[in-house]
Amino acid sequence: MANIDASKDYYTEVGVSSTADRREIDKVHHKWALKFHPDKNPEEPEKHIDKFKQMGEAFEILRNDEMRAEYD
């Protein structure tokens, strides 16, 4: 489970509004996963690993109702 970092703006980081519903968040998550997954970017996997992890942390929080409520 991710630690919530209140200093980060997860909504801006992933590109959704704070009123985004689960369906919108899932759609953006899929887009980001394809864009930054290291297996999809074999020419520069190191460059994408950190971003992929950051996005995973943000989406873990935004997709979980309890964690999102705590973050908000």
C-alpha angles and dihedrals in degrees: 000000000000123000112239112240107198091193091067123082099219093178093058092040093059097031104245132118122250088249094055114132126226093264093055092046091050091050093052090044091057091050093050093045091056093045098049106026107124092223089058090052105046093157092066109013095155091058092055102040096076093045090047090053093047091051091047091054092049094048093045089059098040094047094050111079095208095046092044092052090050091048093048 
